């Protein structure tokens, strides 16, 4: 499993909107500048988030985007499942995958099923609120 830029940027947008939720609608240009993401690329990601009703959009003067729910109600798993083709660690566990002829005798299937469960359980238990409240920026690992 490799998370694409689309998935990573979607998370950054959602965190940005969660951090600035006291404001009204936030223009795409402002989000793009704060996150240092191309407006054009961000447009396609925002469309996906609006279509899935994770964001509200308003056109015109005073328009922009805002969360439809409280940050505690969004999980990282739900956002990444929307933007990624799959979170499965192997192709045979992807949604809609054809049944593998070796499935009944596959010695590694339980390993991949366990990893898949760990990944999904973890991502489904981290919310936007958790990421907003996090004090670590990710580059402060010390040995």
TATARA-V638136 format. One record per backbone hydrogen bond with DSSP energy under -0.5 kcal/mol. NH is the residue of the N-H (numbers start at 0). CO is the residue of the C=O. E is the energy in kcal/mol with one decimal. If there is no record, write none. Layout:
{{NH;CO;E} {NH;CO;E}}
This chain:
{{7;3;-2.3} {8;4;-3.2} {9;5;-2.1} {10;6;-1.9} {11;7;-2.0} {12;8;-2.6} {13;9;-2.4} {14;10;-2.6} {15;11;-2.5} {16;12;-2.6} {17;13;-2.0} {18;14;-2.7} {19;15;-1.3} {20;17;-1.0} {22;19;-1.5} {25;64;-2.5} {26;24;-0.6} {30;26;-1.9} {31;27;-2.9} {32;28;-2.2} {33;29;-2.6} {34;30;-2.5} {35;31;-0.9} {35;32;-0.5} {36;31;-2.0} {41;37;-2.7} {42;38;-2.2} {43;39;-1.0} {44;40;-1.3} {45;41;-3.0} {46;42;-2.4} {47;43;-1.4} {48;44;-2.0} {49;45;-2.7} {50;46;-2.7} {51;47;-1.6} {52;49;-1.9} {53;48;-2.7} {54;48;-1.1} {55;65;-3.0} {57;63;-2.3} {62;59;-2.3} {63;57;-1.8} {64;25;-2.2} {65;55;-1.7} {67;53;-1.6} {72;69;-2.2} {73;70;-1.3} {75;122;-0.6} {75;125;-2.8} {76;122;-2.3} {78;74;-1.7} {79;75;-2.8} {80;76;-2.4} {81;77;-1.0} {82;78;-1.4} {83;79;-2.7} {92;89;-1.6} {93;90;-1.6} {96;93;-2.0} {102;99;-1.6} {104;101;-1.2} {105;101;-1.0} {105;102;-0.7} {111;107;-2.2} {112;108;-2.8} {113;109;-2.3} {114;110;-2.5} {115;111;-2.6} {116;112;-2.1} {117;113;-2.4} {118;114;-2.7} {119;115;-2.5} {120;116;-3.0} {121;117;-2.5} {122;118;-2.6} {123;119;-2.2} {124;121;-1.4} {125;122;-0.8} {126;124;-0.5} {127;70;-1.0} {127;73;-1.6} {128;70;-1.1} {130;126;-1.7} {131;127;-2.5} {132;128;-2.3} {133;129;-0.9}}
